[in-house]
């Protein structure tokens, strides 16, 4: 007797949704994805893929503009073809979405292009009147940029980051409100692309939630590049003038610019999708509450990604979605370990982190030995003209096991993998120190930091 296939319905086609769909299909389930935006979701179409494409261009501009220091005569500063820049970014996003769609179709997954909502624990209905019955449902509807009263985006001069790619020019004078990850990344990118950037930060420094050494270094880089960084400043309103904007701060100061980019956080897309009616518990901010295997408060209903507020990273969303499918389809599953998630801030240089933080060590929450190795002594960095950056490692005082690290460097997003692997496999500083690194390479600073930390540990 053949058992009927498990029916899985997924609301949302971003990383949490489409990765879950692939896992469920490979495990033999009958899978339907209800999505209104395009597979890949905001991550691919308006957020991560476009923003990092823009940043790649800005990094190339930075290299071109400092090439004289490497012995290259360029005949002047490079300029940006804005129309080509934004066209390329949009084309890349659509191409990535098309690749995901092709993979989904190849696995026999049904996709319904429509807005959907829960209609009870086991049913999704769409705006077009379709009804999908399922044994398990995954909500992966994502999040959207937060706005503040008095600074509503108009898509032309007052913008969220999802509206940047509709521009026909690189902003002449860009005011970035918000100095968290998104604000810092775009401020850095547009400064390199030729905008005169003012970064409005409500805190005493940029990137207030990140490693203090890293954040201070990045702020110093910003200021040396000519960026105007305004600390302890909070925007009260943004008004559009005929050919520009005026930002009014809470202390009465005003800032004039050609454009204003609002980067003041995210809110979940959980309104009007039936969560309340189905009994799905949400927190006071509207994020769906989930456990470590992505279960909501309603049996058979799971949630993944930014709509849960659990580390808003594409990698985390995808893992939450996979875990949900493994769990509901009876596979062995390890609950998500957020302490092992690596993250990167794509400024120039990049900041990559994993594991224990300096803040936790300083607060006495974790006992760890720390070693910071400056990038300026690295031979590959010297060859490329890089001086700003460091490798910081945290290890257990008793065992020497690697507990985490911070890397500030070009391509730190790639370099952090060594620290992530060390954490995952419970390697010690000595294990890292005895690992061959290419000479010369930036990764050599990771093994050098480990050697110094190992020596420091032995001396105690």
TORKOL-4160 file (C-alpha; in steps of 0.2 Angstrom, whole numbers, padded with zeros to 4 digits, m for minus):
460
<pt num="1" X="0000" Y="0000" Z="0000"/>
<pt num="2" X="0007" Y="0017" Z="m0005"/>
<pt num="3" X="0005" Y="0031" Z="0008"/>
<pt num="4" X="m0001" Y="0048" Z="0002"/>
<pt num="5" X="0012" Y="0061" Z="m0001"/>
<pt num="6" X="0013" Y="0074" Z="0013"/>
<pt num="7" X="0006" Y="0091" Z="0007"/>
<pt num="8" X="0016" Y="0106" Z="0011"/>
<pt num="9" X="0010" Y="0124" Z="0008"/>
<pt num="10" X="0023" Y="0139" Z="0009"/>
<pt num="11" X="0018" Y="0157" Z="0010"/>
<pt num="12" X="0032" Y="0167" Z="0003"/>
<pt num="13" X="0046" Y="0163" Z="m0010"/>
<pt num="14" X="0061" Y="0171" Z="m0002"/>
<pt num="15" X="0076" Y="0161" Z="0005"/>
<pt num="16" X="0066" Y="0154" Z="0019"/>
<pt num="17" X="0052" Y="0149" Z="0007"/>
<pt num="18" X="0061" Y="0142" Z="m0008"/>
<pt num="19" X="0074" Y="0133" Z="0002"/>
<pt num="20" X="0061" Y="0125" Z="0012"/>
<pt num="21" X="0051" Y="0120" Z="m0004"/>
<pt num="22" X="0067" Y="0112" Z="m0011"/>
<pt num="23" X="0070" Y="0102" Z="0004"/>
<pt num="24" X="0052" Y="0096" Z="0005"/>
<pt num="25" X="0051" Y="0091" Z="m0013"/>
<pt num="26" X="0067" Y="0081" Z="m0012"/>
<pt num="27" X="0059" Y="0072" Z="0003"/>
<pt num="28" X="0045" Y="0067" Z="m0008"/>
<pt num="29" X="0032" Y="0080" Z="m0002"/>
<pt num="30" X="0019" Y="0088" Z="m0013"/>
<pt num="31" X="0024" Y="0106" Z="m0012"/>
<pt num="32" X="0015" Y="0122" Z="m0016"/>
<pt num="33" X="0022" Y="0140" Z="m0015"/>
<pt num="34" X="0011" Y="0155" Z="m0014"/>
<pt num="35" X="0021" Y="0170" Z="m0019"/>
<pt num="36" X="0017" Y="0187" Z="m0025"/>
<pt num="37" X="0034" Y="0196" Z="m0028"/>
<pt num="38" X="0044" Y="0183" Z="m0038"/>
<pt num="39" X="0055" Y="0169" Z="m0032"/>
<pt num="40" X="0070" Y="0174" Z="m0021"/>
<pt num="41" X="0059" Y="0187" Z="m0013"/>
<pt num="42" X="0065" Y="0204" Z="m0007"/>
<pt num="43" X="0082" Y="0197" Z="m0003"/>
<pt num="44" X="0085" Y="0193" Z="m0021"/>
<pt num="45" X="0075" Y="0207" Z="m0030"/>
<pt num="46" X="0077" Y="0222" Z="m0019"/>
<pt num="47" X="0088" Y="0219" Z="m0004"/>
<pt num="48" X="0103" Y="0208" Z="m0003"/>
<pt num="49" X="0108" Y="0204" Z="m0021"/>
<pt num="50" X="0105" Y="0222" Z="m0028"/>
<pt num="51" X="0114" Y="0230" Z="m0013"/>
<pt num="52" X="0129" Y="0219" Z="m0014"/>
<pt num="53" X="0130" Y="0222" Z="m0033"/>
<pt num="54" X="0130" Y="0241" Z="m0029"/>
<pt num="55" X="0143" Y="0238" Z="m0016"/>
<pt num="56" X="0154" Y="0228" Z="m0028"/>
<pt num="57" X="0154" Y="0243" Z="m0040"/>
<pt num="58" X="0158" Y="0255" Z="m0026"/>
<pt num="59" X="0173" Y="0244" Z="m0021"/>
<pt num="60" X="0179" Y="0244" Z="m0039"/>
<pt num="61" X="0178" Y="0263" Z="m0039"/>
<pt num="62" X="0188" Y="0264" Z="m0023"/>
<pt num="63" X="0202" Y="0253" Z="m0031"/>
<pt num="64" X="0202" Y="0264" Z="m0047"/>
<pt num="65" X="0203" Y="0280" Z="m0037"/>
<pt num="66" X="0218" Y="0275" Z="m0027"/>
<pt num="67" X="0227" Y="0266" Z="m0041"/>
<pt num="68" X="0239" Y="0280" Z="m0042"/>
<pt num="69" X="0246" Y="0273" Z="m0025"/>
<pt num="70" X="0249" Y="0257" Z="m0034"/>
<pt num="71" X="0259" Y="0265" Z="m0048"/>
<pt num="72" X="0244" Y="0266" Z="m0061"/>
<pt num="73" X="0241" Y="0282" Z="m0070"/>
<pt num="74" X="0222" Y="0283" Z="m0074"/>
<pt num="75" X="0221" Y="0301" Z="m0080"/>
<pt num="76" X="0209" Y="0306" Z="m0067"/>
<pt num="77" X="0195" Y="0300" Z="m0056"/>
<pt num="78" X="0183" Y="0287" Z="m0063"/>
<pt num="79" X="0165" Y="0292" Z="m0066"/>
<pt num="80" X="0149" Y="0282" Z="m0064"/>
<pt num="81" X="0137" Y="0278" Z="m0078"/>
<pt num="82" X="0121" Y="0278" Z="m0067"/>
<pt num="83" X="0109" Y="0271" Z="m0080"/>
<pt num="84" X="0121" Y="0257" Z="m0084"/>
<pt num="85" X="0124" Y="0254" Z="m0065"/>
<pt num="86" X="0106" Y="0252" Z="m0060"/>
<pt num="87" X="0102" Y="0242" Z="m0076"/>
<pt num="88" X="0115" Y="0230" Z="m0072"/>
<pt num="89" X="0109" Y="0228" Z="m0054"/>
<pt num="90" X="0091" Y="0225" Z="m0059"/>
<pt num="91" X="0097" Y="0213" Z="m0072"/>
<pt num="92" X="0107" Y="0203" Z="m0060"/>
<pt num="93" X="0093" Y="0202" Z="m0047"/>
<pt num="94" X="0080" Y="0196" Z="m0061"/>
<pt num="95" X="0093" Y="0183" Z="m0067"/>
<pt num="96" X="0095" Y="0176" Z="m0050"/>
<pt num="97" X="0077" Y="0175" Z="m0047"/>
<pt num="98" X="0075" Y="0166" Z="m0064"/>
<pt num="99" X="0088" Y="0154" Z="m0059"/>
<pt num="100" X="0079" Y="0150" Z="m0043"/>
<pt num="101" X="0063" Y="0148" Z="m0053"/>
<pt num="102" X="0071" Y="0136" Z="m0065"/>
<pt num="103" X="0077" Y="0125" Z="m0050"/>
<pt num="104" X="0059" Y="0126" Z="m0042"/>
<pt num="105" X="0051" Y="0121" Z="m0058"/>
<pt num="106" X="0063" Y="0107" Z="m0061"/>
<pt num="107" X="0059" Y="0099" Z="m0044"/>
<pt num="108" X="0040" Y="0099" Z="m0049"/>
<pt num="109" X="0035" Y="0112" Z="m0036"/>
<pt num="110" X="0019" Y="0121" Z="m0039"/>
<pt num="111" X="0020" Y="0140" Z="m0038"/>
<pt num="112" X="0005" Y="0151" Z="m0037"/>
<pt num="113" X="0008" Y="0170" Z="m0041"/>
<pt num="114" X="m0004" Y="0178" Z="m0029"/>
<pt num="115" X="m0006" Y="0186" Z="m0011"/>
<pt num="116" X="m0011" Y="0172" Z="0001"/>
<pt num="117" X="m0017" Y="0171" Z="0019"/>
<pt num="118" X="m0020" Y="0157" Z="0032"/>
<pt num="119" X="m0038" Y="0151" Z="0033"/>
<pt num="120" X="m0036" Y="0140" Z="0048"/>
<pt num="121" X="m0021" Y="0129" Z="0053"/>
<pt num="122" X="m0021" Y="0118" Z="0037"/>
<pt num="123" X="m0027" Y="0130" Z="0023"/>
<pt num="124" X="m0021" Y="0144" Z="0013"/>
<pt num="125" X="m0032" Y="0154" Z="0002"/>
<pt num="126" X="m0026" Y="0166" Z="m0011"/>
<pt num="127" X="m0033" Y="0183" Z="m0017"/>
<pt num="128" X="m0039" Y="0174" Z="m0033"/>
<pt num="129" X="m0050" Y="0162" Z="m0024"/>
<pt num="130" X="m0039" Y="0147" Z="m0024"/>
<pt num="131" X="m0038" Y="0136" Z="m0009"/>
<pt num="132" X="m0023" Y="0125" Z="m0004"/>
<pt num="133" X="m0025" Y="0112" Z="0009"/>
<pt num="134" X="m0009" Y="0106" Z="0017"/>
<pt num="135" X="m0003" Y="0094" Z="0031"/>
<pt num="136" X="0009" Y="0108" Z="0036"/>
<pt num="137" X="0011" Y="0126" Z="0032"/>
<pt num="138" X="0027" Y="0137" Z="0032"/>
<pt num="139" X="0025" Y="0156" Z="0034"/>
<pt num="140" X="0040" Y="0165" Z="0026"/>
<pt num="141" X="0033" Y="0182" Z="0021"/>
<pt num="142" X="0048" Y="0192" Z="0026"/>
<pt num="143" X="0049" Y="0210" Z="0032"/>
<pt num="144" X="0049" Y="0228" Z="0024"/>
<pt num="145" X="0057" Y="0244" Z="0028"/>
<pt num="146" X="0051" Y="0254" Z="0043"/>
<pt num="147" X="0045" Y="0271" Z="0040"/>
<pt num="148" X="0043" Y="0286" Z="0053"/>
<pt num="149" X="0029" Y="0299" Z="0053"/>
<pt num="150" X="0035" Y="0315" Z="0044"/>
<pt num="151" X="0047" Y="0306" Z="0034"/>
<pt num="152" X="0037" Y="0296" Z="0022"/>
<pt num="153" X="0046" Y="0290" Z="0006"/>
<pt num="154" X="0040" Y="0296" Z="m0010"/>
<pt num="155" X="0051" Y="0285" Z="m0021"/>
<pt num="156" X="0060" Y="0300" Z="m0029"/>
<pt num="157" X="0069" Y="0310" Z="m0016"/>
<pt num="158" X="0065" Y="0302" Z="0000"/>
<pt num="159" X="0069" Y="0284" Z="m0002"/>
<pt num="160" X="0069" Y="0267" Z="0006"/>
<pt num="161" X="0084" Y="0256" Z="0001"/>
<pt num="162" X="0072" Y="0246" Z="m0010"/>
<pt num="163" X="0068" Y="0261" Z="m0021"/>
<pt num="164" X="0086" Y="0266" Z="m0025"/>
<pt num="165" X="0087" Y="0256" Z="m0041"/>
<pt num="166" X="0073" Y="0266" Z="m0049"/>
<pt num="167" X="0084" Y="0282" Z="m0048"/>
<pt num="168" X="0092" Y="0288" Z="m0064"/>
<pt num="169" X="0107" Y="0297" Z="m0056"/>
<pt num="170" X="0119" Y="0294" Z="m0042"/>
<pt num="171" X="0113" Y="0306" Z="m0028"/>
<pt num="172" X="0123" Y="0322" Z="m0028"/>
<pt num="173" X="0121" Y="0325" Z="m0009"/>
<pt num="174" X="0114" Y="0310" Z="0000"/>
<pt num="175" X="0108" Y="0311" Z="0018"/>
<pt num="176" X="0107" Y="0293" Z="0026"/>
<pt num="177" X="0096" Y="0292" Z="0041"/>
<pt num="178" X="0101" Y="0278" Z="0052"/>
<pt num="179" X="0119" Y="0271" Z="0056"/>
<pt num="180" X="0115" Y="0253" Z="0058"/>
<pt num="181" X="0121" Y="0239" Z="0046"/>
<pt num="182" X="0110" Y="0245" Z="0031"/>
<pt num="183" X="0114" Y="0263" Z="0033"/>
<pt num="184" X="0133" Y="0260" Z="0035"/>
<pt num="185" X="0133" Y="0249" Z="0020"/>
<pt num="186" X="0124" Y="0262" Z="0008"/>
<pt num="187" X="0133" Y="0277" Z="0015"/>
<pt num="188" X="0150" Y="0269" Z="0012"/>
<pt num="189" X="0145" Y="0263" Z="m0006"/>
<pt num="190" X="0138" Y="0280" Z="m0011"/>
<pt num="191" X="0152" Y="0290" Z="m0004"/>
<pt num="192" X="0164" Y="0279" Z="m0015"/>
<pt num="193" X="0152" Y="0281" Z="m0030"/>
<pt num="194" X="0154" Y="0300" Z="m0029"/>
<pt num="195" X="0140" Y="0306" Z="m0018"/>
<pt num="196" X="0143" Y="0318" Z="m0004"/>
<pt num="197" X="0136" Y="0308" Z="0010"/>
<pt num="198" X="0130" Y="0314" Z="0027"/>
<pt num="199" X="0126" Y="0300" Z="0039"/>
<pt num="200" X="0114" Y="0304" Z="0053"/>
<pt num="201" X="0117" Y="0293" Z="0068"/>
<pt num="202" X="0106" Y="0293" Z="0084"/>
<pt num="203" X="0120" Y="0285" Z="0094"/>
<pt num="204" X="0138" Y="0290" Z="0099"/>
<pt num="205" X="0145" Y="0280" Z="0085"/>
<pt num="206" X="0140" Y="0271" Z="0069"/>
<pt num="207" X="0136" Y="0252" Z="0070"/>
<pt num="208" X="0132" Y="0254" Z="0088"/>
<pt num="209" X="0127" Y="0235" Z="0090"/>
<pt num="210" X="0143" Y="0229" Z="0082"/>
<pt num="211" X="0161" Y="0226" Z="0089"/>
<pt num="212" X="0167" Y="0242" Z="0096"/>
<pt num="213" X="0184" Y="0241" Z="0088"/>
<pt num="214" X="0177" Y="0237" Z="0071"/>
<pt num="215" X="0164" Y="0251" Z="0072"/>
<pt num="216" X="0177" Y="0264" Z="0077"/>
<pt num="217" X="0188" Y="0259" Z="0063"/>
<pt num="218" X="0174" Y="0260" Z="0050"/>
<pt num="219" X="0169" Y="0277" Z="0057"/>
<pt num="220" X="0187" Y="0283" Z="0055"/>
<pt num="221" X="0187" Y="0276" Z="0037"/>
<pt num="222" X="0171" Y="0285" Z="0033"/>
<pt num="223" X="0177" Y="0302" Z="0040"/>
<pt num="224" X="0194" Y="0300" Z="0031"/>
<pt num="225" X="0184" Y="0297" Z="0015"/>
<pt num="226" X="0175" Y="0314" Z="0017"/>
<pt num="227" X="0159" Y="0308" Z="0024"/>
<pt num="228" X="0150" Y="0319" Z="0036"/>
<pt num="229" X="0146" Y="0308" Z="0051"/>
<pt num="230" X="0133" Y="0316" Z="0064"/>
<pt num="231" X="0133" Y="0307" Z="0080"/>
<pt num="232" X="0120" Y="0309" Z="0094"/>
<pt num="233" X="0108" Y="0316" Z="0080"/>
<pt num="234" X="0090" Y="0310" Z="0077"/>
<pt num="235" X="0079" Y="0314" Z="0062"/>
<pt num="236" X="0062" Y="0321" Z="0066"/>
<pt num="237" X="0056" Y="0324" Z="0049"/>
<pt num="238" X="0061" Y="0324" Z="0031"/>
<pt num="239" X="0053" Y="0336" Z="0018"/>
<pt num="240" X="0055" Y="0337" Z="0000"/>
<pt num="241" X="0059" Y="0353" Z="m0009"/>
<pt num="242" X="0057" Y="0355" Z="m0027"/>
<pt num="243" X="0074" Y="0348" Z="m0032"/>
<pt num="244" X="0080" Y="0341" Z="m0015"/>
<pt num="245" X="0076" Y="0337" Z="0003"/>
<pt num="246" X="0077" Y="0345" Z="0020"/>
<pt num="247" X="0080" Y="0334" Z="0035"/>
<pt num="248" X="0075" Y="0342" Z="0052"/>
<pt num="249" X="0084" Y="0335" Z="0068"/>
<pt num="250" X="0076" Y="0334" Z="0085"/>
<pt num="251" X="0087" Y="0348" Z="0091"/>
<pt num="252" X="0081" Y="0359" Z="0077"/>
<pt num="253" X="0096" Y="0358" Z="0066"/>
<pt num="254" X="0092" Y="0356" Z="0047"/>
<pt num="255" X="0102" Y="0347" Z="0034"/>
<pt num="256" X="0099" Y="0350" Z="0015"/>
<pt num="257" X="0103" Y="0337" Z="0002"/>
<pt num="258" X="0098" Y="0331" Z="m0015"/>
<pt num="259" X="0091" Y="0314" Z="m0008"/>
<pt num="260" X="0087" Y="0306" Z="0008"/>
<pt num="261" X="0089" Y="0287" Z="0012"/>
<pt num="262" X="0079" Y="0281" Z="0027"/>
<pt num="263" X="0087" Y="0266" Z="0035"/>
<pt num="264" X="0078" Y="0265" Z="0052"/>
<pt num="265" X="0074" Y="0246" Z="0053"/>
<pt num="266" X="0062" Y="0233" Z="0047"/>
<pt num="267" X="0044" Y="0228" Z="0051"/>
<pt num="268" X="0037" Y="0210" Z="0048"/>
<pt num="269" X="0025" Y="0207" Z="0034"/>
<pt num="270" X="0013" Y="0198" Z="0045"/>
<pt num="271" X="m0003" Y="0209" Z="0044"/>
<pt num="272" X="m0018" Y="0203" Z="0035"/>
<pt num="273" X="m0011" Y="0185" Z="0032"/>
<pt num="274" X="m0022" Y="0177" Z="0044"/>
<pt num="275" X="m0010" Y="0174" Z="0059"/>
<pt num="276" X="m0022" Y="0181" Z="0072"/>
<pt num="277" X="m0037" Y="0172" Z="0065"/>
<pt num="278" X="m0027" Y="0155" Z="0065"/>
<pt num="279" X="m0021" Y="0158" Z="0083"/>
<pt num="280" X="m0002" Y="0161" Z="0078"/>
<pt num="281" X="0007" Y="0170" Z="0092"/>
<pt num="282" X="0016" Y="0186" Z="0088"/>
<pt num="283" X="0026" Y="0198" Z="0099"/>
<pt num="284" X="0022" Y="0216" Z="0102"/>
<pt num="285" X="0031" Y="0221" Z="0086"/>
<pt num="286" X="0021" Y="0208" Z="0075"/>
<pt num="287" X="0035" Y="0196" Z="0073"/>
<pt num="288" X="0030" Y="0178" Z="0073"/>
<pt num="289" X="0036" Y="0168" Z="0088"/>
<pt num="290" X="0045" Y="0152" Z="0084"/>
<pt num="291" X="0055" Y="0139" Z="0093"/>
<pt num="292" X="0072" Y="0132" Z="0088"/>
<pt num="293" X="0064" Y="0120" Z="0075"/>
<pt num="294" X="0053" Y="0134" Z="0067"/>
<pt num="295" X="0037" Y="0129" Z="0075"/>
<pt num="296" X="0024" Y="0142" Z="0079"/>
<pt num="297" X="0011" Y="0141" Z="0093"/>
<pt num="298" X="m0001" Y="0132" Z="0081"/>
<pt num="299" X="0002" Y="0114" Z="0077"/>
<pt num="300" X="0007" Y="0111" Z="0059"/>
<pt num="301" X="0011" Y="0129" Z="0056"/>
<pt num="302" X="0029" Y="0134" Z="0055"/>
<pt num="303" X="0038" Y="0151" Z="0051"/>
<pt num="304" X="0055" Y="0156" Z="0044"/>
<pt num="305" X="0065" Y="0171" Z="0040"/>
<pt num="306" X="0063" Y="0190" Z="0043"/>
<pt num="307" X="0044" Y="0188" Z="0048"/>
<pt num="308" X="0051" Y="0179" Z="0064"/>
<pt num="309" X="0064" Y="0193" Z="0068"/>
<pt num="310" X="0077" Y="0179" Z="0072"/>
<pt num="311" X="0093" Y="0186" Z="0065"/>
<pt num="312" X="0087" Y="0195" Z="0049"/>
<pt num="313" X="0100" Y="0186" Z="0037"/>
<pt num="314" X="0096" Y="0176" Z="0022"/>
<pt num="315" X="0107" Y="0161" Z="0028"/>
<pt num="316" X="0097" Y="0160" Z="0044"/>
<pt num="317" X="0080" Y="0161" Z="0035"/>
<pt num="318" X="0085" Y="0147" Z="0023"/>
<pt num="319" X="0091" Y="0136" Z="0038"/>
<pt num="320" X="0075" Y="0140" Z="0047"/>
<pt num="321" X="0065" Y="0134" Z="0032"/>
<pt num="322" X="0075" Y="0118" Z="0030"/>
<pt num="323" X="0074" Y="0114" Z="0048"/>
<pt num="324" X="0055" Y="0116" Z="0047"/>
<pt num="325" X="0054" Y="0104" Z="0033"/>
<pt num="326" X="0065" Y="0091" Z="0041"/>
<pt num="327" X="0055" Y="0092" Z="0057"/>
<pt num="328" X="0038" Y="0091" Z="0049"/>
<pt num="329" X="0043" Y="0077" Z="0037"/>
<pt num="330" X="0051" Y="0066" Z="0051"/>
<pt num="331" X="0069" Y="0069" Z="0047"/>
<pt num="332" X="0083" Y="0070" Z="0060"/>
<pt num="333" X="0085" Y="0088" Z="0064"/>
<pt num="334" X="0097" Y="0099" Z="0074"/>
<pt num="335" X="0089" Y="0114" Z="0082"/>
<pt num="336" X="0096" Y="0131" Z="0075"/>
<pt num="337" X="0112" Y="0137" Z="0084"/>
<pt num="338" X="0112" Y="0156" Z="0082"/>
<pt num="339" X="0128" Y="0157" Z="0091"/>
<pt num="340" X="0137" Y="0149" Z="0076"/>
<pt num="341" X="0129" Y="0160" Z="0063"/>
<pt num="342" X="0142" Y="0171" Z="0054"/>
<pt num="343" X="0137" Y="0188" Z="0048"/>
<pt num="344" X="0145" Y="0201" Z="0037"/>
<pt num="345" X="0143" Y="0220" Z="0036"/>
<pt num="346" X="0148" Y="0225" Z="0018"/>
<pt num="347" X="0157" Y="0241" Z="0021"/>
<pt num="348" X="0174" Y="0244" Z="0014"/>
<pt num="349" X="0183" Y="0236" Z="0023"/>
<pt num="350" X="0170" Y="0222" Z="0027"/>
<pt num="351" X="0166" Y="0217" Z="0045"/>
<pt num="352" X="0163" Y="0199" Z="0048"/>
<pt num="353" X="0159" Y="0191" Z="0065"/>
<pt num="354" X="0155" Y="0174" Z="0072"/>
<pt num="355" X="0153" Y="0167" Z="0089"/>
<pt num="356" X="0157" Y="0176" Z="0106"/>
<pt num="357" X="0157" Y="0195" Z="0105"/>
<pt num="358" X="0169" Y="0207" Z="0114"/>
<pt num="359" X="0154" Y="0215" Z="0123"/>
<pt num="360" X="0150" Y="0198" Z="0131"/>
<pt num="361" X="0168" Y="0196" Z="0136"/>
<pt num="362" X="0169" Y="0213" Z="0143"/>
<pt num="363" X="0152" Y="0211" Z="0153"/>
<pt num="364" X="0159" Y="0195" Z="0160"/>
<pt num="365" X="0146" Y="0184" Z="0152"/>
<pt num="366" X="0159" Y="0174" Z="0144"/>
<pt num="367" X="0177" Y="0170" Z="0150"/>
<pt num="368" X="0188" Y="0171" Z="0135"/>
<pt num="369" X="0206" Y="0176" Z="0130"/>
<pt num="370" X="0207" Y="0189" Z="0116"/>
<pt num="371" X="0220" Y="0193" Z="0103"/>
<pt num="372" X="0219" Y="0207" Z="0090"/>
<pt num="373" X="0231" Y="0206" Z="0075"/>
<pt num="374" X="0232" Y="0222" Z="0064"/>
<pt num="375" X="0230" Y="0219" Z="0045"/>
<pt num="376" X="0244" Y="0233" Z="0042"/>
<pt num="377" X="0257" Y="0220" Z="0046"/>
<pt num="378" X="0250" Y="0207" Z="0033"/>
<pt num="379" X="0261" Y="0207" Z="0017"/>
<pt num="380" X="0247" Y="0204" Z="0005"/>
<pt num="381" X="0238" Y="0219" Z="0013"/>
<pt num="382" X="0253" Y="0229" Z="0010"/>
<pt num="383" X="0255" Y="0224" Z="m0008"/>
<pt num="384" X="0237" Y="0229" Z="m0011"/>
<pt num="385" X="0238" Y="0245" Z="m0001"/>
<pt num="386" X="0226" Y="0240" Z="0013"/>
<pt num="387" X="0230" Y="0246" Z="0030"/>
<pt num="388" X="0213" Y="0247" Z="0039"/>
<pt num="389" X="0208" Y="0231" Z="0047"/>
<pt num="390" X="0212" Y="0217" Z="0060"/>
<pt num="391" X="0209" Y="0199" Z="0065"/>
<pt num="392" X="0202" Y="0196" Z="0082"/>
<pt num="393" X="0201" Y="0179" Z="0090"/>
<pt num="394" X="0192" Y="0173" Z="0106"/>
<pt num="395" X="0197" Y="0157" Z="0114"/>
<pt num="396" X="0193" Y="0147" Z="0130"/>
<pt num="397" X="0206" Y="0150" Z="0143"/>
<pt num="398" X="0206" Y="0132" Z="0149"/>
<pt num="399" X="0206" Y="0123" Z="0133"/>
<pt num="400" X="0211" Y="0135" Z="0119"/>
<pt num="401" X="0195" Y="0131" Z="0109"/>
<pt num="402" X="0190" Y="0144" Z="0097"/>
<pt num="403" X="0175" Y="0153" Z="0103"/>
<pt num="404" X="0173" Y="0166" Z="0090"/>
<pt num="405" X="0181" Y="0180" Z="0080"/>
<pt num="406" X="0180" Y="0197" Z="0072"/>
<pt num="407" X="0188" Y="0201" Z="0055"/>
<pt num="408" X="0189" Y="0218" Z="0047"/>
<pt num="409" X="0197" Y="0217" Z="0030"/>
<pt num="410" X="0193" Y="0216" Z="0012"/>
<pt num="411" X="0183" Y="0200" Z="0009"/>
<pt num="412" X="0181" Y="0197" Z="0027"/>
<pt num="413" X="0165" Y="0188" Z="0022"/>
<pt num="414" X="0176" Y="0175" Z="0015"/>
<pt num="415" X="0190" Y="0175" Z="0028"/>
<pt num="416" X="0178" Y="0172" Z="0042"/>
<pt num="417" X="0174" Y="0154" Z="0036"/>
<pt num="418" X="0190" Y="0148" Z="0044"/>
<pt num="419" X="0184" Y="0154" Z="0061"/>
<pt num="420" X="0167" Y="0147" Z="0058"/>
<pt num="421" X="0174" Y="0130" Z="0054"/>
<pt num="422" X="0186" Y="0131" Z="0070"/>
<pt num="423" X="0171" Y="0135" Z="0080"/>
<pt num="424" X="0160" Y="0121" Z="0073"/>
<pt num="425" X="0173" Y="0108" Z="0074"/>
<pt num="426" X="0179" Y="0114" Z="0092"/>
<pt num="427" X="0197" Y="0117" Z="0085"/>
<pt num="428" X="0209" Y="0126" Z="0096"/>
<pt num="429" X="0221" Y="0141" Z="0093"/>
<pt num="430" X="0235" Y="0128" Z="0091"/>
<pt num="431" X="0225" Y="0118" Z="0078"/>
<pt num="432" X="0223" Y="0135" Z="0068"/>
<pt num="433" X="0241" Y="0140" Z="0071"/>
<pt num="434" X="0247" Y="0123" Z="0064"/>
<pt num="435" X="0236" Y="0125" Z="0048"/>
<pt num="436" X="0245" Y="0130" Z="0032"/>
<pt num="437" X="0240" Y="0147" Z="0025"/>
<pt num="438" X="0245" Y="0153" Z="0008"/>
<pt num="439" X="0260" Y="0165" Z="0008"/>
<pt num="440" X="0256" Y="0179" Z="0005"/>
<pt num="441" X="0237" Y="0180" Z="0009"/>
<pt num="442" X="0225" Y="0189" Z="0020"/>
<pt num="443" X="0220" Y="0172" Z="0028"/>
<pt num="444" X="0238" Y="0172" Z="0035"/>
<pt num="445" X="0233" Y="0185" Z="0048"/>
<pt num="446" X="0220" Y="0172" Z="0055"/>
<pt num="447" X="0234" Y="0159" Z="0057"/>
<pt num="448" X="0246" Y="0172" Z="0064"/>
<pt num="449" X="0233" Y="0178" Z="0076"/>
<pt num="450" X="0231" Y="0160" Z="0082"/>
<pt num="451" X="0250" Y="0158" Z="0084"/>
<pt num="452" X="0251" Y="0173" Z="0095"/>
<pt num="453" X="0236" Y="0168" Z="0105"/>
<pt num="454" X="0244" Y="0151" Z="0108"/>
<pt num="455" X="0260" Y="0158" Z="0113"/>
<pt num="456" X="0251" Y="0170" Z="0125"/>
<pt num="457" X="0241" Y="0156" Z="0132"/>
<pt num="458" X="0257" Y="0146" Z="0136"/>
<pt num="459" X="0265" Y="0161" Z="0144"/>
<pt num="460" X="0251" Y="0162" Z="0157"/>
